């Protein structure tokens, strides 16, 4: 069994005080020799030296990522550093960081990082936690595809690093004792673990019943639907999209046709050809339905996630990574979803909550087989 201990600090400027505060909340001496840390923090904790100071005093590997806001059972806020420490006698944790990723090397780099960590385990991991950087020249869905191929479909849960605003400036991951803006990190968890994965995105009432068949695409690039150019379809539906404008608030619910739950994807950009660059794969033959994000829908899906979480029994660890867009769209009451989660769980279970720049979470098909998928707009959780 894995035990999870959580700690947090809001002290950004005084490194010694911040580190001491974290260490007072975790009994380091009482941990198993097999332990690992998962850290989420605002970028300022890296710039001030708090993260470096903490890593220097922790006797185990730490992975993590930047985030706009976070929470533990003890509290929530924007300027927080949240740490989850996993520890157990019958498990093995191994981490690895890729070289800086590019479109040309990502496949080999993800395979090499997985292989390096896997070589230190007595068998295949039960599942993987991974954090990706935000890159302009390669999609996170492709990075996930390469990791999925390397690990032969072992479940992968995690996130793309979240920035301090929607530009993703300063976003990055933590691993191998350093901060990385272009690398990914993997944590392989080996042992008698049976993780549960939860996703909740757009309520059914906020999803159009008018579906479109994807008839031309290339990976994450959506070109034609119903055999007509994509923008023509949107115009007929009364949806205006333009190059250069923010199109990320329109969820596309993609049904992959395998019986799995439809995945919510964002349109990140339009190409000069008026093709849509989506947040995940949009294969030909799949259907999509347009969705709508609003405050009530966000809170409804958060409630759905909490209901699912509370039904899961026998798990000692809970990590939650909802999409940062949900937080932005709750303005001016941005922390309402975080407060709801904290009040619902009521301190009964240790948890860490952080905002995601792109959710990585497996979904099951009609035969119960898990498929690693990249999501947007989604409340994602992992229990084990």
C-alpha positions, 0 to 999 in steps of 0.5 A, spaced: 500 500 500 502 507 498 501 512 503 500 519 501 502 525 505 501 532 503 504 539 505 504 546 502 507 553 503 505 560 501 512 563 503 515 565 497 521 569 499 524 566 505 527 560 502 529 557 509 522 558 512 518 555 506 522 549 506 522 548 514 514 549 513 514 543 508 518 539 512 514 540 519 508 537 515 511 530 513 515 525 517 521 524 513 524 519 518 518 515 518 517 514 510 519 508 507 526 507 503 521 507 497 518 514 496 517 520 491 515 527 491 510 530 486 510 538 487 506 543 484 507 550 484 507 557 482 513 559 477 515 564 483 517 558 487 522 556 482 525 563 481 526 565 488 529 558 490 524 555 494 524 549 490 531 548 490 532 549 497 526 544 498 529 538 493 536 539 497 533 537 503 529 531 501 532 524 501 528 522 495 526 524 487 521 529 486 517 531 480 512 536 478 510 542 474 508 549 474 501 551 475 497 557 476 493 555 482 493 549 487 490 546 493 491 540 499 486 539 504 489 544 508 488 550 504 488 553 497 491 559 493 494 562 487 501 563 490 502 556 493 507 550 493 503 543 494 507 537 495 505 530 495 509 524 498 508 517 496 511 512 500 510 504 501 514 498 502 511 494 497 512 499 491 518 501 487 518 508 484 523 510 478 523 517 474 526 519 468 527 526 464 527 526 457 532 531 453 529 537 450 523 535 446 523 537 438 518 535 433 524 531 430 526 527 437 520 526 441 519 519 439 526 517 441 526 521 447 520 519 450 522 512 449 529 513 452 526 516 458 521 510 459 526 505 457 531 508 462 526 508 468 523 501 466 530 498 466 530 500 474 524 496 475 523 488 477 517 488 472 512 493 468 509 498 472 502 498 474 501 505 471 505 512 469 505 519 472 508 524 467 508 531 466 509 534 459 512 541 457 508 546 453 511 546 446 509 550 440 512 545 435 509 539 437 503 537 440 502 534 447 497 529 444 503 526 439 508 526 446 503 522 449 502 517 443 510 516 443 510 515 450 504 510 449 508 506 444 514 506 448 510 503 454 505 498 450 499 502 452 500 502 460 496 507 463 499 514 463 496 519 467 498 526 468 498 533 465 501 539 461 505 544 465 500 550 466 503 557 466 501 563 470 497 566 464 494 563 458 500 564 454 504 559 458 510 563 459 514 560 464 511 553 464 515 547 465 516 541 469 521 539 475 525 532 475 532 530 475 533 535 480 532 541 475 527 545 472 525 544 465 521 548 460 522 543 454 523 536 457 518 531 459 518 527 466 516 520 467 514 517 474 513 509 473 510 506 479 511 498 480 507 494 485 500 491 487 497 498 485 490 498 481 489 505 479 482 508 478 482 514 473 476 519 473 474 524 467 468 529 467 468 535 462 462 538 459 455 536 461 450 533 456 446 539 456 451 543 454 453 539 448 450 539 441 446 534 438 448 535 431 454 531 430 459 532 424 463 526 421 471 527 420 472 526 413 479 529 413 485 530 418 492 529 420 493 527 427 491 533 431 489 537 425 482 537 423 481 539 415 474 537 413 468 534 416 462 531 412 466 532 406 466 540 406 472 545 409 471 545 417 470 553 417 464 552 412 461 547 417 462 552 423 459 558 419 453 554 417 452 552 424 453 559 426 460 559 429 465 564 427 472 562 427 478 566 425 486 566 424 489 570 430 483 570 435 482 566 441 478 559 439 480 555 445 473 556 449 470 552 444 470 544 446 469 539 441 467 533 444 470 527 440 467 520 439 472 515 437 467 510 436 470 505 440 465 505 446 469 510 450 467 516 453 467 522 448 473 526 449 473 534 450 478 537 445 480 545 444 482 548 438 488 551 439 489 555 433 487 555 425 493 554 420 493 559 414 489 553 410 484 554 415 485 547 418 484 547 426 490 545 430 486 541 436 488 539 443 488 531 441 488 526 435 482 527 431 482 521 426 478 520 420 471 516 421 470 519 428 465 524 430 465 530 434 459 535 437 460 542 439 460 543 446 459 550 451 463 552 457 459 556 462 460 557 470 454 552 471 457 547 467 464 547 470 460 546 477 456 541 474 462 537 472 466 538 478 460 535 482 460 529 477 467 528 478 466 528 486 461 523 486 465 518 482 471 520 487 467 518 493 464 512 490 471 509 489 473 505 496 480 502 498 485 508 495 489 512 499 492 517 494 488 522 490 491 527 485 486 532 481 488 536 475 482 540 472 484 544 466 486 551 467 481 554 462 475 552 467 479 556 473 479 562 468 472 561 466 470 562 473 472 569 473 471 573 478 470 567 482 476 563 480 476 559 486 469 556 486 471 550 483 477 549 488 473 551 494 467 546 492 472 540 492 475 542 498 469 542 502 466 536 499 472 532 501 472 535 507 479 533 509 477 526 509 482 524 504 489 527 503 489 530 496 493 535 492 489 539 486 493 543 481 491 546 475 493 543 468 495 545 461 492 539 458 489 533 461 492 526 460 488 521 463 486 513 460 479 512 458 476 505 457 472 502 451 466 498 450 471 492 452 474 495 458 480 496 455 484 503 457 486 508 452 491 513 453 488 520 451 489 527 451 483 532 454 482 539 454 477 543 459 476 536 463 476 535 471 481 529 471 483 525 477 487 519 479 486 514 485 491 509 487 
